[in-house]
Amino acid sequence: MRLTVSLEPALARVRVADEGPGVAPEDRESLFEPFAQRHSEHPGQAGLGLAIARAIAELHGGELKLETTAPEGAVFCLDLPLS
């Protein structure tokens, strides 16, 4: 896993990249829905983490999105305004 933090003119950007199996294009937005689950090595998880994280980001005027286009790995990006 790789974590990068950068400052843009009006926002802070946090990116988390992994080298896992990736996310199918048809599953990308549904990952952020409450109780969404994919095949996991950790069964029994509630599927709320990304939904809660996106809601918190939006409450702060930011955005949480999946930015990957590769078939392997995922890159999540959190943008938060600096003002």
DSSP file (Angstrom, degrees, kcal/mol; ACC not computed):
  #  RESIDUE AA STRUCTURE BP1 BP2  ACC     N-H-->O    O-->H-N    N-H-->O    O-->H-N    TCO  KAPPA ALPHA  PHI   PSI    X-CA   Y-CA   Z-CA
    1    1 A M              0   0    0      0, 0.0     2,-0.4     0, 0.0    17,-0.2   0.000 360.0 360.0 360.0 143.8    0.0    0.0    0.0
    2    2 A R  E     -A   17   0A   0     15,-3.0    15,-3.0     2,-0.0     2,-0.5  -0.992 360.0-165.4-129.5 132.5    1.2    3.5   -0.8
    3    3 A L  E     +A   16   0A   0     -2,-0.4     2,-0.4    13,-0.2    13,-0.2  -0.968   9.2 178.9-118.4 128.1    0.0    6.7    0.8
    4    4 A T  E     -A   15   0A   0     11,-2.5    11,-2.9    -2,-0.5     2,-0.4  -0.983   8.9-166.7-129.1 144.4    0.7   10.1   -0.7
    5    5 A V  E     +A   14   0A   0     -2,-0.4     2,-0.3     9,-0.2     9,-0.2  -0.994  14.2 170.6-127.6 133.6   -0.4   13.6    0.6
    6    6 A S  E     -A   13   0A   0      7,-2.6     7,-3.1    -2,-0.4     2,-0.5  -0.974  28.0-131.8-141.4 156.9   -0.1   16.7   -1.5
    7    7 A L  E     -A   12   0A   0     -2,-0.3     5,-0.2     5,-0.2    -2,-0.0  -0.949  21.5-172.3-110.3 122.6   -1.2   20.3   -1.3
    8    8 A E        -     0   0    0      3,-3.3     3,-0.2    -2,-0.5    74,-0.0  -0.519  47.0 -88.0 -98.3 173.6   -2.9   21.8   -4.4
    9    9 A P  S    S+     0   0    0      0, 0.0     3,-0.1     0, 0.0    -1,-0.0   0.865 123.0  12.2 -54.4 -38.1   -3.7   25.6   -4.6
   10   10 A A  S    S+     0   0    0      1,-0.1    72,-2.3    72,-0.0    73,-0.5   0.363 126.0  41.3-122.6   4.6   -7.1   25.2   -2.9
   11   11 A L  E     - B   0  81A   0     70,-0.3    -3,-3.3    -3,-0.2     2,-0.4  -0.985  63.9-125.1-152.0 159.7   -7.2   21.6   -1.5
   12   12 A A  E     -AB   7  80A   0     68,-3.2    68,-2.5    -2,-0.3     2,-0.5  -0.892  29.6-157.2-101.4 137.4   -5.3   18.9    0.3
   13   13 A R  E     -AB   6  79A   0     -7,-3.1    -7,-2.6    -2,-0.4     2,-0.5  -0.971  10.3-173.2-122.7 127.2   -5.2   15.6   -1.6
   14   14 A V  E     -AB   5  78A   0     64,-2.7    64,-3.2    -2,-0.5     2,-0.4  -0.980   8.2-171.0-117.4 126.6   -4.7   12.2    0.1
   15   15 A R  E     -AB   4  77A   0    -11,-2.9   -11,-2.5    -2,-0.5     2,-0.5  -0.969   8.1-168.5-122.2 133.5   -4.2    9.2   -2.2
   16   16 A V  E     -AB   3  76A   0     60,-2.6    60,-2.8    -2,-0.4     2,-0.4  -0.982  11.7-176.6-120.2 120.0   -4.1    5.6   -1.0
   17   17 A A  E     -AB   2  75A   0    -15,-3.0   -15,-3.0    -2,-0.5     2,-0.3  -0.929   2.5-179.4-119.0 140.6   -3.0    3.0   -3.6
   18   18 A D  E     - B   0  74A   0     56,-2.4    56,-0.6    -2,-0.4    54,-0.0  -0.805  31.3-133.1-128.3 174.9   -2.8   -0.7   -3.3
   19   19 A E        +     0   0    0     -2,-0.3    54,-0.1    54,-0.2    -2,-0.0  -0.098  62.1 126.3-118.5  32.9   -1.8   -3.6   -5.5
   20   20 A G  S    S-     0   0    0     54,-0.1    53,-1.8    52,-0.1     3,-0.1   0.195  82.2 -67.7 -76.1-160.4   -4.8   -5.8   -4.8
   21   21 A P  S    S-     0   0    0      0, 0.0    -1,-0.1     0, 0.0     2,-0.0   0.535  73.0-129.8 -74.3  -6.1   -7.1   -7.4   -7.4
   22   22 A G        -     0   0    0     50,-0.1     2,-0.4     1,-0.0    52,-0.2  -0.225  22.4 -81.5  83.9-179.1   -8.6   -4.1   -8.5
   23   23 A V        -     0   0    0     50,-0.5     5,-0.1    47,-0.4    -1,-0.0  -0.994  36.9-119.3-130.1 127.7  -12.2   -3.1   -8.9
   24   24 A A    >>  -     0   0    0     -2,-0.4     3,-2.0     1,-0.1     4,-0.7  -0.369  28.0-118.0 -63.4 143.4  -14.4   -4.0  -11.9
   25   25 A P  G >4 S+     0   0    0      0, 0.0     3,-0.8     0, 0.0     4,-0.4   0.855 114.3  55.1 -52.7 -38.3  -15.7   -0.9  -13.6
   26   26 A E  G 34 S+     0   0    0      1,-0.2     4,-0.2     2,-0.1     3,-0.1   0.655 109.6  47.7 -72.3 -13.8  -19.3   -1.9  -12.9
   27   27 A D  G <> S+     0   0    0     -3,-2.0     4,-1.1     1,-0.1    -1,-0.2   0.512  84.7  94.1 -99.6  -7.0  -18.6   -2.1   -9.1
   28   28 A R  T << S+     0   0    0     -3,-0.8     3,-0.4    -4,-0.7     4,-0.3   0.893  91.7  33.7 -62.1 -48.0  -16.7    1.2   -8.7
   29   29 A E  T >4 S+     0   0    0     -4,-0.4     3,-1.5     1,-0.2    -1,-0.2   0.839 111.8  62.3 -77.4 -31.1  -19.6    3.5   -7.6
   30   30 A S  G >4 S+     0   0    0      1,-0.3     3,-1.6    -4,-0.2    -1,-0.2   0.713  86.5  75.3 -68.5 -17.5  -21.4    0.8   -5.7
   31   31 A L  G 3< S+     0   0    0     -4,-1.1    -1,-0.3    -3,-0.4    19,-0.2   0.790  93.6  53.4 -60.4 -26.4  -18.4    0.5   -3.4
   32   32 A F  G <  S+     0   0    0     -3,-1.5    -1,-0.3    -4,-0.3    -2,-0.2   0.392  86.5 102.8 -92.3   2.2  -19.5    3.7   -1.7
   33   33 A E  S X  S-     0   0    0     -3,-1.6     3,-1.9    -4,-0.1    18,-0.2  -0.636  86.3 -94.2 -84.7 143.6  -23.1    2.5   -1.0
   34   34 A P  T 3  S+     0   0    0      0, 0.0    14,-0.2     0, 0.0     3,-0.1  -0.289 108.9  11.2 -57.0 138.5  -23.9    1.5    2.5
   35   35 A F  T 3  S+     0   0    0     12,-1.3     2,-0.2     1,-0.3    13,-0.2   0.562  87.9 153.2  69.6  12.8  -23.6   -2.2    3.2
   36   36 A A    <   +     0   0    0     -3,-1.9     2,-0.4    11,-1.0    -1,-0.3  -0.531  18.2 177.6 -70.6 135.0  -21.8   -2.8   -0.1
   37   37 A Q        -     0   0    0     -2,-0.2     2,-0.3    -3,-0.1     3,-0.0  -0.997  16.0-168.2-140.4 145.0  -19.5   -5.8    0.0
   38   38 A R        -     0   0    0     -2,-0.4     2,-0.1     1,-0.1     9,-0.0  -0.710  54.3 -62.9-116.3 174.1  -17.3   -7.5   -2.5
   39   39 A H  S    S-     0   0    0     -2,-0.3     2,-0.3     2,-0.1    -1,-0.1  -0.424  71.5-178.2 -58.0 128.8  -15.7  -10.9   -2.1
   40   40 A S        -     0   0    0     -2,-0.1    -1,-0.0     1,-0.1    -3,-0.0  -0.930  46.7-135.5-137.0 153.9  -13.3  -10.4    0.8
   41   41 A E  S    S+     0   0    0     -2,-0.3    -1,-0.1     1,-0.2    -2,-0.1   0.539 105.3  60.5 -78.4  -7.5  -10.8  -12.2    2.8
   42   42 A H  S >  S-     0   0    0      3,-0.0     3,-0.9     0, 0.0    -1,-0.2  -0.663  77.2-170.2-122.3  73.5  -12.5  -10.7    5.9
   43   43 A P  T 3   +     0   0    0      0, 0.0     3,-0.1     0, 0.0    -4,-0.0  -0.250  65.8  45.7 -63.4 153.1  -16.1  -12.0    5.9
   44   44 A G  T 3  S+     0   0    0      1,-0.3     2,-0.1     2,-0.0     0, 0.0   0.418  73.4 139.5  95.3  -1.1  -18.6  -10.5    8.3
   45   45 A Q    <   -     0   0    0     -3,-0.9    -1,-0.3     1,-0.1    -5,-0.0  -0.475  55.7-130.0 -73.5 151.2  -17.6   -6.8    7.7
   46   46 A A        -     0   0    0     -2,-0.1    -1,-0.1    -3,-0.1    -2,-0.0   0.741  26.2-129.8 -77.3 -23.9  -20.6   -4.4    7.6
   47   47 A G  S    S+     0   0    0    -12,-0.1   -12,-1.3   -13,-0.1   -11,-1.0   0.833  76.0 111.8  77.8  31.7  -19.7   -2.7    4.3
   48   48 A L     >  +     0   0    0    -14,-0.2     4,-2.7   -13,-0.2     5,-0.3   0.606  43.4  89.5-109.7 -16.5  -20.0    0.8    5.8
   49   49 A G  H  > S+     0   0    0      1,-0.2     4,-2.6     2,-0.2     5,-0.2   0.894  92.9  38.7 -55.2 -52.8  -16.5    2.1    5.8
   50   50 A L  H  > S+     0   0    0    -19,-0.2     4,-2.5     2,-0.2    -1,-0.2   0.861 115.6  53.6 -70.0 -34.4  -16.4    3.8    2.4
   51   51 A A  H  > S+     0   0    0    -20,-0.2     4,-2.0   -18,-0.2    -2,-0.2   0.926 113.2  43.2 -63.7 -44.0  -19.9    5.1    2.7
   52   52 A I  H  X S+     0   0    0     -4,-2.7     4,-2.5     2,-0.2    -2,-0.2   0.921 113.6  51.2 -67.4 -44.1  -19.2    6.7    6.0
   53   53 A A  H  X S+     0   0    0     -4,-2.6     4,-2.3    -5,-0.3    -2,-0.2   0.903 111.4  47.8 -61.4 -41.5  -15.8    8.1    4.8
   54   54 A R  H  X S+     0   0    0     -4,-2.5     4,-2.6     2,-0.2    -1,-0.2   0.911 111.0  51.2 -66.2 -41.2  -17.4    9.6    1.6
   55   55 A A  H  X S+     0   0    0     -4,-2.0     4,-2.2     2,-0.2    -2,-0.2   0.913 111.2  47.8 -62.3 -42.8  -20.2   11.2    3.7
   56   56 A I  H  X S+     0   0    0     -4,-2.5     4,-1.1     2,-0.2    -1,-0.2   0.921 111.3  50.9 -64.3 -43.5  -17.7   12.8    6.1
   57   57 A A  H ><>S+     0   0    0     -4,-2.3     5,-3.2     1,-0.2     3,-0.6   0.925 111.6  47.7 -59.2 -44.9  -15.6   14.1    3.2
   58   58 A E  H ><5S+     0   0    0     -4,-2.6     3,-1.8     1,-0.2    -1,-0.2   0.862 105.5  58.1 -66.9 -35.7  -18.7   15.6    1.6
   59   59 A L  H 3<5S+     0   0    0     -4,-2.2    -1,-0.2     1,-0.3    -2,-0.2   0.776 107.5  49.1 -63.3 -24.9  -19.8   17.2    4.9
   60   60 A H  T <<5S-     0   0    0     -4,-1.1    -1,-0.3    -3,-0.6    -2,-0.2   0.247 126.8-101.6 -96.2  11.3  -16.4   19.0    4.9
   61   61 A G  T < 5S+     0   0    0     -3,-1.8    -3,-0.2     1,-0.2    -2,-0.1   0.654  87.5 112.3  80.1  15.5  -16.9   20.1    1.3
   62   62 A G      < -     0   0    0     -5,-3.2     2,-0.3    -6,-0.2    18,-0.2  -0.229  57.7-125.6-108.5-163.5  -14.6   17.5   -0.1
   63   63 A E  E     -C   79   0A   0     16,-2.3    16,-2.8    -2,-0.1     2,-0.5  -0.996   6.5-160.8-149.8 139.4  -14.8   14.4   -2.2
   64   64 A L  E     +C   78   0A   0     -2,-0.3     2,-0.3    14,-0.2    14,-0.2  -0.994  29.6 158.3-121.5 125.4  -13.8   10.7   -1.9
   65   65 A K  E     -C   77   0A   0     12,-2.4    12,-2.9    -2,-0.5     2,-0.6  -0.943  45.2-112.7-144.0 162.8  -13.5    8.8   -5.1
   66   66 A L  E     -C   76   0A   0     -2,-0.3    10,-0.2    10,-0.2    -2,-0.0  -0.890  30.3-177.7 -96.2 122.8  -11.9    5.7   -6.7
   67   67 A E        +     0   0    0      8,-3.8     2,-0.3    -2,-0.6     9,-0.1   0.094  36.0 119.2-111.1  21.4   -9.4    6.9   -9.3
   68   68 A T        +     0   0    0      7,-0.3    -2,-0.1     1,-0.1     5,-0.1  -0.627  27.0 167.9 -96.7 148.3   -8.2    3.7  -10.8
   69   69 A T        +     0   0    0     -2,-0.3    -1,-0.1     3,-0.1     4,-0.1   0.397  53.0 100.7-126.3  -8.4   -8.3    2.6  -14.4
   70   70 A A  S    S-     0   0    0      2,-0.1   -47,-0.4     1,-0.1    -2,-0.0  -0.442  75.6-127.7 -78.2 152.4   -5.9   -0.4  -14.1
   71   71 A P  S    S+     0   0    0      0, 0.0     2,-0.4     0, 0.0    -1,-0.1   0.728  95.9  52.0 -71.5 -20.2   -7.3   -3.9  -13.8
   72   72 A E  S    S+     0   0    0    -50,-0.1   -50,-0.1   -54,-0.0    -2,-0.1  -0.940 103.0  10.5-119.5 141.4   -5.1   -4.5  -10.8
   73   73 A G        -     0   0    0    -53,-1.8   -50,-0.5    -2,-0.4     2,-0.3   0.048  67.9-117.1  83.4 164.5   -4.9   -2.3   -7.7
   74   74 A A  E     -B   18   0A   0    -56,-0.6   -56,-2.4   -52,-0.2     2,-0.5  -0.990  11.5-156.9-140.1 147.2   -7.0    0.5   -6.6
   75   75 A V  E     -B   17   0A   0     -2,-0.3    -8,-3.8   -58,-0.2     2,-0.4  -0.964  10.2-167.8-127.4 112.8   -6.3    4.2   -6.0
   76   76 A F  E     -BC  16  66A   0    -60,-2.8   -60,-2.6    -2,-0.5     2,-0.5  -0.842   7.3-160.9 -99.0 137.8   -8.7    6.0   -3.6
   77   77 A C  E     -BC  15  65A   0    -12,-2.9   -12,-2.4    -2,-0.4     2,-0.5  -0.977   8.8-167.4-125.5 127.4   -8.4    9.8   -3.6
   78   78 A L  E     -BC  14  64A   0    -64,-3.2   -64,-2.7    -2,-0.5     2,-0.5  -0.964   7.6-171.0-112.1 119.1   -9.7   12.1   -0.8
   79   79 A D  E     -BC  13  63A   0    -16,-2.8   -16,-2.3    -2,-0.5   -66,-0.2  -0.949   5.2-180.0-110.7 128.0   -9.8   15.9   -1.7
   80   80 A L  E     -B   12   0A   0    -68,-2.5   -68,-3.2    -2,-0.5   -18,-0.1  -0.994  29.3-117.0-128.1 132.7  -10.5   18.4    1.0
   81   81 A P  E     -B   11   0A   0      0, 0.0   -70,-0.3     0, 0.0   -19,-0.1  -0.356  13.3-142.6 -66.2 146.9  -10.7   22.1    0.6
   82   82 A L              0   0    0    -72,-2.3   -71,-0.1     1,-0.2   -72,-0.0   0.665 360.0 360.0 -83.6 -17.2   -8.1   24.2    2.4
   83   83 A S              0   0    0    -73,-0.5    -1,-0.2     0, 0.0   -72,-0.1   0.465 360.0 360.0 -92.7 360.0  -10.5   27.0    3.3
